[in-house]
Amino acid sequence: MKINATLPEKGRDLRLDLFRGVANWAIFLDHIPDNVVNWITTRNYGFSDAADLFVFISGYTASFVYARMMLERGFIVGATRLTKRVWQLYVAHIILFVIYIVSIGYVAQRYSDPEIINEFNVAGLVDSAVETLRQGLLLKFKPVNLDVLPLYIVLMGLFPPVLWMMLRRPGLTMLASIALWLAARHFGWNFRAYPAGTWYFNPYCWQVLFVFGSWCALGGARKSMAIINAPFTLYFCIAYLLLALVMTMAGKFPDFGNMFPHWLYSTFNPNDKTNLAPYRFVHFVVIVILVIRFVPKEWEGLQWRMFDPLIVCGQQSLAVFCVGVFLSFVGHFELMMSSGSLFAQIFVSVTGIAIMTIVAYYISWSKRQDKPVAKPVPKPAAASNAG
């Protein structure tokens, strides 16, 4: 079948690293309740948040990395490399899962506070430890804040045939993804969770962001530049961002929300994150359009030193994400045990981001040390003068 996708240009796109770093920092801050610092994250000013950005970039980078490999070396090689990445993600999740639940259990026992066990959804470990751990290995049991990585594992695991189709029929593959998302919303499809309920991030719905990232990476964005750069598109994007801001604020401040008709308020509140509400998806698409329009790959600002910490955190995304999830629990517990003052909230937030950044820089440095040092090329001997 003919290849109809446009492969991305070779070379690292620092925009992906920058925004992935932003997503990791925001996820850490958003996971700490009663923290004034998380007011700087995007979830407070629109329908989408860092989770949408994380999933989109994951789909974009997966295509960026594996599409060329699949074309040059065949489907089997590309699929096995994707499977290897899934295994790495799974191992990271299990390590984080074990450290997370042990830490919660230790804190609850050490400080005689059983409510922590209920708050973080690990009460099943007390009554049925073996079955709960088994379900955790199957990704069905997830403590609070450990929902994103299992979603990423499932989406990457199912991605090889999707990428094969995306390379050949990108438009049709994107439409099929949208159809699956809408059908899942209509029929209530979702993965089962343990001990009850369903996944917080419905994979049938959230796959559309992952596939949208792949579609953008493989030429969809470039083929849509006429629409992206049209004046009407800019006006629509600005108007939609203002609507999202107003409706989000209406949901956060009841007195402000009472100023709007109930039909308008209830359309957007509460924000349906589990099944990725259409208004949420459109909000994220609007943000992508504006970034493509105003932040090109060659933007000089990507070289500014002030962005270095974010870019490095984005480059070491998996490790930084895992550290951030664990630190969000530590920060939450620290605020519970302390006064929870403004200073404490700022201190916990800044310290956590600093630790995540240090981890990223260390891993980046460590990887460089694993590479062989290039030996200097000896200079050719100077030719002697004939005498």
N, C-alpha and C positions, 0 to 999 in steps of 0.2 A: 504494500500500500504506500502511496506517495507521501512523503513528508511535507506537511503544510505549515508546520510551526516555524518560527524564526528563532534560532538559537541566540541566547544573550551573548554579548561581546565578552571575550576573555578578559580576565582581570577583576580584581575585587571591587565590589560596589560598596563604598563606605557608608552609603545611606542605609543599607541593610544593617550594618554593624551598629550605626548610631541609633537607629530606631529600636533595634533589638535590645540595646543597652537601656534605652528609655523604658521599654516594656518591663525589663527585669527590675529596674529600680522602682517603677510604679507598682508592680505586683507585690514587691516587698512592703511598700508603704501601705497599700490598700489592704493587706492582710493583718494590719495592726489596728484593732478597733479603738475608738475614742482617741484618735491621734490627729491633732490639728494639722500636722504636716501633710497628711494625705489629701488635704484640700488642694494641693498643687497638681494632682493627677487629673487626667482627662475625664475620668468617670463622673466628675462633679459638674462638668460643663457640656455634656452631650450624652447621646444614647450608648455609644460604644466606649470601650475602655482598653486597658493594656492587654487583656486576654485576646481580644479581637486582633490586635496588632501582632501579638506573639504567634497566633495561628496562621495569619496571613503571611508573615515573613517566613515561617517554617515551610509553607508550601512553595513560596518563591525560591528560597534557597535550595530546597530539595530538587526542584527542577533545574536550577542554575548549576548544581553540582552533578546530578545524575543523568540529565537528558543527553548531554554530549557523550557520556560514557556508554549509554544505552545504544546510541546510534553508531558509535565507532567500534564497540566491542560486542554488541549484541544484547538482546533482551535478557538472556540468562545472567550474563555478567552484571548488568545494571541492576537486575532484581536481587541478586545475591549481595551486592554492595549495599543496597537499601535494607535488606534483611539484617546485614551486619550492623548497620546503624540502629535498627530497631532493637537488636539485642543489647547494644550499648545503652540505649535509653531505658530498656527494661531493667538492666542491672543497676543503673543509677537510681531508678525509682525504688527498687527493692532495698537498696542501701539506705536511701533517704527514709523510706517507710519504716524500716527497723529502728533507725536512730530516732526518728520522730516519736514513735509510740513508746519506746523505752524512756525517752526524755519526759514525755507527758506522764507516764506511769510513775517515774521516779519523783517528779515534782509533786504529784498528787499525794504520794506516800510520805515524802519528806516533810511536806508542809500540812499534812492532814487536811487536804482540800479535795474531796472526791468530786466536787462540781466541775473541776477542770476536765476530768475524764468524760463527763457528759457533754461539756461544752465543745470538746474536740472530737466527739463522736467515736470514742474508743471504749465505750462501756462494754461492748461485746467481748472484749478481751478478758474481762473479769469472769463472766458467766460461761463463755465457750471459747477459750483461748485458741485451741488447735483449729477448730473450724473457722474462726475469724481470721487467723493467719493464713489458712488455706485459701480463703476467699480473697484475701489481700494479694496473694500470689497470682490469682486469676483476675486481678484488677477490679473485682466486684466490690470489695470492701475498701473504702477510702476515708481516712480521717479528714477532718476539716482542713482545707487549703491544699490538699494533695489531689486535686481534680484535674489540673491542666496536663501534667505529664502522662497519665494514662490515656487521655484524649490524644495527645501527640503520638503515643505509641501505636494506638489503633489506626490513626490516619496514615502514619508512615507505613504500617504493616500492610495496608490495603492499597498503597499508592502505586506499586509497580504496574499493574494493568491500566490504571488510570493514566499514568505517565505515557505508556505505550499508545493509548488512544489520543492523549493530548498532543503528541507529536504528529499525529496523522489527521485528526479531526478536532482541532482545538475548539472551534465554535460549538460543534455538536456535543463535545465532552462537557463544556461549560453549561450548556442548556440542560444536559442530563443531570448534572450536579444540582442545578437550580430546581429541577423537577423533583428530585429526591428530597431536597430540603422542604419544599412546599408540601409534598405528599406526607412526609413525616410529621409536619405540623398539623396537617388535616386529620390524619389517622391516629395520631398519638404514638407513633413508633419511638422507642427509646431502648437503651440497654438496661437490663435489670441490675439493681445494686443489692448489696447485702448489708444488713439483714432484711431490709425492706426498701421499697421505693425504686427510683430510677437514677441514672447518672445526672449529676448537676449540669455537666456540659453534654448535651445530647449529640453523640457522634453523627447521627443521620442528618442533623441540622448544621452543626459546626463544620462539617466537611466542605460546605460551600465556600467558606472563607479560605480554607486550605487550597481548594481547587482554583478559586479566584486568584490566589497568589501565583499558582502555577501558570494559569492562563496569562496573567500579566507578564510573567518572566519569559514566556515563550512567544512573545510577539503581540499579544492582545493589546497591551498598552500602546505600543508603537503604531499599530494599525488604527488605533482610535484617537490619534493625536489631533485630527481635524475637529472631532467632537470635544476633546479635552480643552483645546485652545479657543473654542468658540465663545464669543461674548455672553451668549445666553447661558452657557454652562456655568460660567463664573457667577452670574447673577443668581442662578438657581442654587449653587453651592453656598453662597453667602446667606441667602434667605433660609436655606434648610439648616445651616449651622445656628442661625439666630432662633429658629423654631425649636431646635434641639436644646439650646441653652435655656430658653424660657420654660419649656416643659419639664426639663430636668430640675430646674430651680423650683418649679411649682410642686414637684414631688417631694422636695426636701423641706420646703417651708409651707406648712398647711394653710396658713393665713393667705399667703400669696396664691396657692393653688385654688382657694375658694373664689378667687376673682374670675376664674374661667368657667365656661359651661361644663357640666359634668361629662357630656359626650366627648368633648375635646380632651379634658384632663384624663379620663379613663382610657382613652385610646393609647396613651403613652405611659401611664402609671397604673400599677407597678411595671417597671421595665422587664420584659420577658427575656431574660438572659439564657435560661436553660434551652429554649427552643429557637434562639436567635430570631427575635421578632423582625419582620421586614423593615420597620423603620430604623432598627439598629443596624441592619446590614447596609441600608441606603446611606446612613450616616457615615459608616466606615468607608464606603465607596466614595463619598464626597471628599473625605479627608485624603484618600489615595489620589484622587483627581487633582486636588490642590497641591499636593506634594510633587506629583509628576510635573505639574505646570510651573511651579515656582522654585523647586529644588532639584535641578538637573544633576546627573551623575558627576559632572565636571565642576560643580559648585565649589568655589574656592574656600568657602567657609568650612568645608569638611576637613580642611587642613589646620584649622584653628586649634591651638593647644587646649583651649577650654573644653573642647569636645573629646579630647584624648581618653579621659576616664570612661566616658560612655561608650566610645568605640571599642576600647579594649574589653569592657564588660560584655559588649555584644559579640565580640570575636570568641570569647570563652563562655558562651551563653549557657550551656548545659550545667557546668560547674557553678556558675554564678547564680543560676536559677535555684539549684538545690540548696546552696548556702543561704540564699535569700529566704526560701521557704522556712528553713530551720530557724534563721534569725528572727523571722516574724513571730514565731512562737516564743522565742526568748524575749523579744521586745514586748510582746503582749503580757507575758508573765511578769516582767520587770515593772511595767506600769501598774499591774494589779497589786504587786507587793509594795510599791512605793506610793507616794502621794498622787501620782498621775498628773503632776503639775505641768504647766506649759514648758518649763525648762526640761523636765524629764522627757516629755514627748519629743522635743527637738533633739535632746541628747541621744535618745534611743534611735531615732531616725537617722541622724547624721552618723552615729557610730556604726549602725548596720550597713549603711551605704559605703562607708569607709572600709569596713571589713570586706564587703563584696568586691570592692575595687582592688584592694590589696591582693585578694585571692586571684583575681583576673590577671593582674600584672605579674604575679608569681608564676602562674601557669604559663603565661605568654613567654616569660623569661626561661622557664624550665624547658619548654618545647624548643626554644632556640638552642639550648645547650645540647639537645639530643642530635642536632644536625652536625655533620662533620665540618670542621673548620677548614675553610678554603685555604690551601697552601699558596703562598705567593709564587708567581711565575718567575723563574730565574731569568735574569736579563742576559741577552746574547753577548758573548764576548766581543769586545771591540776589535775591529779588524786592525792588524798591525800595518804600519806604514812601510812601504817598500823603500829600502835605503841603498 
